[in-house]
Amino acid sequence: MISALLLGIGDSEAVSLFRQAEAAYGKMSHFEMSIQHHDDNGLFPGDYVQRLVWKGKGKFSLLVTKGNPKTLTLTKGLKAPDYLSNGSVVTVKWPDGRTTTESVSAPKQMPGWEVSGGFPMMMLERTPSLKRVFYSGTAGLFQWTMGKTRTWNKLAVREVIGTMKNKQTTARIYFDAKRPLILGVVLSGGFNGWTKFYDFKFK
């Protein structure tokens, strides 16, 4: 989901809310949340739940707590693995028993832990994608505006709507009504799925 959401020009209130969130996540020393996925990205499609425990730059675990029941093939996507990072190396434990490793720093492409960790993970880790999202100017793919929705999943929220310039995809990002905390993302058009962030612990 996130790899597609490049921030273009938008109304000042919407952009300000993104920047407040970036600042808030950037000040955290410890952050935990559960992530519920429903067809929200092409890499790991389907329904599954993860738990993120982030302990500082590059030090995190992102574990599957409820696996995807679908049978997938390489042409249809992968089942999400467990990610364990010690600050420099990410160990990836796949559902089929394989274990791979990758560098946590400066990936050339958006890694799976960032794809499934979403906007919060991007902001916590201050990944290269963060710059593309916030500072891409008119080259961005979305026009962002404040939405009117005030309740999502029975939660009080502020809604930011991103409309793709080719009008194929709309992204709706739901922030907590009072804090710059991201509670969920809903995509329609190119992707038709959603992500819910919940059960937070942070300091």
C-alpha positions as CSV (number, residue, x, y, z in Angstrom):
1,M,0.0,0.0,0.0
2,I,2.6,2.5,1.1
3,S,4.8,2.2,-1.9
4,A,2.1,3.8,-4.0
5,L,1.3,6.7,-1.7
6,L,3.6,9.5,-2.8
7,L,2.6,12.8,-1.4
8,G,1.8,15.5,-3.9
9,I,0.5,18.9,-3.4
10,G,-2.6,19.2,-1.2
11,D,-4.4,21.5,1.2
12,S,-2.3,22.9,4.0
13,E,-4.4,21.3,6.8
14,A,-3.9,17.8,5.4
15,V,-0.2,18.3,4.8
16,S,0.2,19.8,8.3
17,L,-1.4,16.7,9.8
18,F,1.1,14.4,8.1
19,R,3.9,16.5,9.4
20,Q,2.6,16.5,12.9
21,A,2.4,12.7,12.7
22,E,6.0,12.5,11.4
23,A,7.2,14.6,14.3
24,A,5.2,12.6,16.9
25,Y,6.4,9.2,15.7
26,G,10.0,10.6,15.3
27,K,10.1,11.4,19.1
28,M,9.1,8.0,20.3
29,S,11.6,5.7,22.0
30,H,9.4,2.6,22.1
31,F,6.3,1.8,20.1
32,E,4.0,-1.2,19.9
33,M,0.8,-1.9,17.8
34,S,-1.2,-4.6,16.2
35,I,-1.9,-4.4,12.5
36,Q,-4.9,-6.0,10.8
37,H,-4.6,-6.4,7.0
38,H,-7.3,-7.0,4.4
39,D,-6.0,-7.1,0.9
40,D,-4.1,-3.9,1.5
41,N,-1.0,-4.6,-0.7
42,G,0.1,-6.7,-3.6
43,L,3.1,-8.3,-1.8
44,F,1.2,-9.9,1.0
45,P,-2.5,-10.1,0.0
46,G,-5.3,-11.5,2.0
47,D,-6.2,-11.3,5.7
48,Y,-3.6,-11.5,8.5
49,V,-2.6,-9.8,11.7
50,Q,0.9,-8.7,12.9
51,R,2.3,-7.3,16.1
52,L,5.0,-4.6,15.8
53,V,7.4,-4.0,18.7
54,W,9.8,-1.1,17.9
55,K,12.6,-0.3,20.3
56,G,14.6,2.3,18.4
57,K,16.1,2.9,15.0
58,G,16.5,-0.4,13.3
59,K,15.5,-2.5,16.3
60,F,12.2,-4.2,16.0
61,S,10.1,-7.3,15.6
62,L,7.2,-7.6,13.3
63,L,5.5,-11.0,13.9
64,V,2.5,-12.6,12.4
65,T,0.0,-13.4,15.2
66,K,-2.8,-14.6,12.9
67,G,-1.7,-16.1,9.6
68,N,-3.4,-15.7,6.2
69,P,-5.6,-18.7,5.6
70,K,-5.5,-18.3,1.8
71,T,-3.3,-20.6,-0.5
72,L,-1.0,-18.3,-2.4
73,T,1.4,-18.8,-5.3
74,L,4.3,-16.6,-6.4
75,T,2.1,-15.1,-9.1
76,K,-0.6,-14.1,-6.5
77,G,1.6,-12.8,-3.7
78,L,3.3,-14.2,-0.6
79,K,2.3,-15.0,2.9
80,A,3.8,-12.5,5.3
81,P,6.9,-13.7,7.3
82,D,8.2,-12.8,10.7
83,Y,10.8,-10.0,10.8
84,L,13.4,-9.6,13.5
85,S,15.9,-6.7,13.3
86,N,18.9,-6.2,15.6
87,G,19.7,-2.7,14.4
88,S,21.7,-3.6,11.3
89,V,20.4,-7.0,10.0
90,V,16.8,-8.1,9.5
91,T,16.2,-11.8,9.9
92,V,13.2,-12.9,7.8
93,K,11.5,-16.2,8.9
94,W,9.1,-17.4,6.1
95,P,6.1,-19.6,6.7
96,D,7.6,-22.4,4.6
97,G,10.6,-22.6,7.0
98,R,13.1,-20.6,5.0
99,T,15.2,-18.0,6.8
100,T,16.8,-15.0,4.9
101,T,18.6,-11.9,6.0
102,E,18.8,-8.3,4.7
103,S,20.2,-5.0,5.7
104,V,17.9,-2.7,7.6
105,S,19.6,0.5,6.3
106,A,18.9,2.3,3.1
107,P,17.1,-0.3,1.1
108,K,16.9,0.4,-2.6
109,Q,13.3,-0.8,-2.7
110,M,10.6,-0.8,-0.1
111,P,11.2,-3.9,2.0
112,G,8.4,-6.2,3.2
113,W,8.6,-5.0,6.8
114,E,7.9,-1.4,5.6
115,V,5.1,-2.5,3.2
116,S,3.2,-4.3,6.0
117,G,4.2,-1.9,8.8
118,G,2.7,0.9,6.8
119,F,2.9,4.7,7.5
120,P,3.7,4.3,11.2
121,M,6.7,2.0,10.4
122,M,7.8,4.4,7.7
123,M,7.8,7.3,10.2
124,L,9.4,5.4,13.1
125,E,12.3,4.2,10.9
126,R,12.5,7.4,8.8
127,T,12.9,5.3,5.7
128,P,14.0,6.6,2.3
129,S,10.3,6.3,1.3
130,L,9.4,8.9,3.9
131,K,11.2,11.6,1.9
132,R,9.4,10.6,-1.2
133,V,6.1,10.7,0.6
134,F,6.5,14.1,2.2
135,Y,8.9,16.0,-0.1
136,S,8.1,14.9,-3.6
137,G,6.2,18.1,-4.4
138,T,4.3,18.2,-7.7
139,A,5.9,14.9,-8.7
140,G,3.7,13.1,-6.1
141,L,0.9,10.8,-7.3
142,F,-1.8,12.0,-4.9
143,Q,-3.6,15.2,-4.2
144,W,-4.4,15.3,-0.5
145,T,-7.4,17.1,1.1
146,M,-9.2,16.8,4.5
147,G,-12.2,14.6,4.4
148,K,-15.5,14.8,6.3
149,T,-15.6,11.4,7.9
150,R,-15.5,11.8,11.7
151,T,-16.1,8.1,12.8
152,W,-14.3,5.0,11.4
153,N,-14.6,1.6,13.0
154,K,-16.5,3.2,15.9
155,L,-13.4,5.5,16.5
156,A,-13.4,9.3,16.5
157,V,-11.1,10.2,13.6
158,R,-9.8,12.9,11.2
159,E,-9.8,11.8,7.6
160,V,-7.3,12.7,5.0
161,I,-8.2,11.8,1.4
162,G,-5.6,11.2,-1.3
163,T,-6.8,11.2,-4.9
164,M,-4.5,9.8,-7.5
165,K,-3.8,12.2,-10.4
166,N,-5.0,9.6,-12.9
167,K,-8.1,9.1,-10.6
168,Q,-7.6,5.3,-10.5
169,T,-7.0,5.0,-6.8
170,T,-8.2,6.8,-3.7
171,A,-6.5,6.5,-0.3
172,R,-8.3,7.4,2.9
173,I,-6.0,7.8,6.0
174,Y,-7.7,8.0,9.4
175,F,-5.9,9.8,12.2
176,D,-7.0,9.8,15.9
177,A,-9.3,12.7,16.5
178,K,-7.0,14.4,19.0
179,R,-3.5,12.9,18.5
180,P,-1.4,12.6,15.4
181,L,-1.7,8.8,15.5
182,I,-2.6,6.8,12.4
183,L,-5.5,4.4,13.1
184,G,-6.2,3.1,9.6
185,V,-5.9,3.3,5.8
186,V,-8.5,2.4,3.2
187,L,-7.7,2.1,-0.5
188,S,-10.2,1.9,-3.4
189,G,-9.6,1.7,-7.1
190,G,-6.2,0.1,-7.9
191,F,-6.3,-1.7,-4.5
192,N,-9.5,-2.4,-2.6
193,G,-8.4,-3.1,0.9
194,W,-7.8,-1.7,4.3
195,T,-5.4,-1.7,7.2
196,K,-6.2,-1.1,10.9
197,F,-3.7,-0.1,13.5
198,Y,-4.7,-0.7,17.1
199,D,-3.7,-1.8,20.7
200,F,-1.0,0.8,21.0
201,K,1.7,1.1,23.6
202,F,4.3,3.8,23.3
203,K,6.6,6.3,25.0
